[in-house]
């Protein structure tokens, strides 16, 4: 794996901070959420950012689907507070049963 540049390291720190905060809120508010993980290609940041909320089973995932837009807005607002504009907030957060290795 290629070493990250100073700018990419700052981007990584920013994403980790926001992801940790969002995950903490989501675990408290969404029953059945297992973890939050993200994928990003730093040379395409912020367009390549994808946060995933992983759920334990299909039933909890289906129950949470109605809140997806609310969480997408929260992610967008949190990134904006850090000075990063997500042009299409719907592309950057999803609910899934898959883990980071799947």
Secondary structure by P-SEA (a helix, b strand, c coil): cccccaaaaaaaaaaaaaaaaaaaaaaaccccccccccccccccccccbbbbbccccaaaaaaaccaaaaaaaaaaaaaaaacccccccccccccccccccc
